[in-house]
């Protein structure tokens, strides 16, 4: 099972991803967690010790040079377009229980269309993870699906878009669906988050009529408090946990 999670920044995408990963872990699944959002910290949300010390793959300059034979930060020139990456998930993952986590990081130079050693290696790594790994894979993406392409879209079992009641969140969800359609990814489902009442659910369903919803998660003070205390949201005594378990059961 390969799952990608996306949504506008601040909607609770990383919190949802972390709680789903921990739920699958508790069910005895081996999970490969991919932090593909440079602005998030999936490791901390999962509860991996010393999460702040994990170096993103894109910042491992010696490794990028070794695998692509080109200096990180360079644009153009000659370098390997299919670097060896199949050993990296096992060699470079941070671990807790049945969870392995990789932090991809971002490519700071050249923009989204950059043809550079770092971006080439990250794309090769994502392709390997989606096509060749036998764990459950959960990818916490940016507010889009930049790391996916036509080569990998067909193997993604579900793109989950986390959305909250709000116009900007809805606009982002519609944009993500458009991007997904351009690469042939049609298995899209929504998670409504930060729900305060039935009115919020009705609002989301009204403005996202063409989407199917996997579930709705409440506005949960326990999760906010866990974040303030630097704890994983999964460790909070929250009403969200059993709802995540129901969602996980419907996915696997």
N, C-alpha and C positions, 0 to 999 in steps of 0.2 A: 504494500500500500504506500503510495507516494502522495503526500498532501502538501499543497502550497497555501500559505495564508497571507492575505494582503488586506489593504484598507488604508484610509487616511491616517496620518499621524495623530495620535492621541485618542483613537477610538477604543483602545484596549486590545489591539491586535497581538502584541507581544505577551500580554497577560493571558489571553486566550490560548495562544500557542504553548506557553509554558504549562498551563494547567492541563491542556490536552496531552502533552508529552508526559507529564507526571502521572496522569490517569492511565495512559497506555503502559507505562512502566509498572504501575501497581497491578496491572492485569497480566503481567509476566511477559509483555512484548519487549523485544529488543528494538530500541528507538535510536535512530541517527537524527539528531537535531541540528539544523543548519540555520545559523544566524546570518541572514543575507541582507539585513537592514543596518547600515553603518550608524544610524541614529538610535538604535535600540540596544538593549543588553539582555539578550535571551538567557545567557548563562546565569546572571543574577536572579532573573525571574524564576528559573528552574530551581535555583538553590545550590548551584555548584560552588564549592568553596573557592575563595580567592578569584572570583569571576573577573575582577578588574585587571588581573595580571595576564589574561589570555591575549596573546598577540594575534591579530587578524592575519589570515593567510596573505592578503595583498601587501602587507607590510614586512613580510619575511623576504627581504631583498636577496639574501644569499640563495634561498630556495628558488625564488623566481628565476634568478640568473642560472642556477644549475639546471633547471628543467626546461627553460626556453632558450638558453644560450644568448640572452640579451639582457642588457642592464635595465632594471626597473626605472620607470620614468621616461624612457625613450619612446619616441613615436616614429613609426615607419622603420625602414631598415629590414634586416633579415633576422628572423627568429623562428623557432619551432611553433607551428600552428597546432600540433597535436602532442603537447608535452605529456610525459608519463605522470599520471596522477592517481592510479589505482591503489597505491600504497598509502596515500595521505590520510584517508579517513581513520585508518587504524593507527597510523604513526603519530598523528597530530591532534587527535581528539582529547578534550577534557572529559573526564568520566565521573559519573555517579550512578551507582546501582547498574541498571540495564541501559542507561542512557550514555550515548557518546555525542559530544557537541563539537561542532566546528564553527568558528567565527570567520566569515569570509572577508569582511571589511569592504572598503570602497576604493575606487580608482579616482584619484583626485585630479588627474591631469588629462586634458583632451576631450572632456565631455562624454556624454552617454555613448556616442558612436566611436569612441576611441579604439583604434587598432594598436594596442600596446601589449607588452609582455604580461602585465598583471591581469588585464581583462581577458586575454586569451587563456591564461591558466585557470582563472575562475570559471570561465565558460566550459572549459574542458572538464574541470572538477565537477561542476553541476551535471554535465552530461553523463559522466561516469556514475555519479550518485543516483541519478534518476533511472538510468537504464540498466545498471549492473549490480547495484547493491540489493541484498535480500532482507534488510531490516525494514521496519516501518520508518519512513522518512517524513519528517515534518520540517518544512522550510518557512521561516519567518521572513517574508519578503518586504521590500520597500513599498511605498504607496504606488505600486505598479508591479510589473512582472519582468523587470529588466534582465534578470539573470536567466530567464527561460527563452527558448527559441523553438523553431519548428522541429528541430531534432529531438527535443525533450518533451514538448507539449503533449505528444501522443501517449507518453508513458505516465503523465500526471493523472492520478485517479480522481482527484478533486481539487479544484481551486476554491478555497473558502475566503469570502470577502466579509470582513467584520465591518459592520456599519452601526452608527448610533443615530438617534433621531435628530436630524439636522440637515440643512440643505447642502452644505459643503461635503459632508460625508456621503450623501446620496450622489452628488455630482462625481465624486471620486469613484464610487462603486460603478457607475455607468461608464466612466472612462476606462476602468480596469476591464470591464466586460468587452469593450471595444478592442482594447489591446489584445485580450485573450483570443477574440475572434480572428484577429489578423494572423495569428500563428496556429490557428486550428484547435484551440483549447475551448471546448464547449461544456465541459462538466463543471459548472459553476454553481455554488450554493452560498447562501447568505447566513450570517449569524447576526442577529439583532442584539446589540449590547447597550448597557446603561439604561435599561428599560425601567421607567418609573410607574407606568400604569398601562392599562389596556389602550389608552389613547395613543401612547407612543407606538405600540404595536400596529394599531390601525394606520398611523401616519406612515410608517415604513412600508406596509403592504400597499398602501394607496400610491406611493411614489415609486415603488419598485415592483410593479405588477408582473413584469416579465421574469422575475427572479423567484427561485424556490428558496425557502428558509429551512435551515436545519434545526433552528431553535432560537429562543430568546433568553438572554441573560439579564438579571436584574442589576439596577444601580446598587452597588454593594459596598457599604461603608467598611466592611471587614477587609476588603481587598485594598482599599485606600490606606487603612491603618497599617496593614502588613507592609505596604510599600514605604510608608513613613518610617517604619521600624527596621527597614532593610531586610525583611524576610520574604521568602517566596510566597506568592499569593496562594499557592496550593496548601501551605501550612496554616492558613487562616481558617477559623471556624466560620465558614461562609455558606450562604444558601446557593452559591454558584457551583460549588463542587459537585453535588448530585446531578445538576443539570448538564455539566460537562460530561459526566459518566454516561448519561443518556445519549448525548451527541456522539460520543466515542463508540457506543454500541451500534449506532446506526451507520457509522462509517466503515467499521471493520467487518 
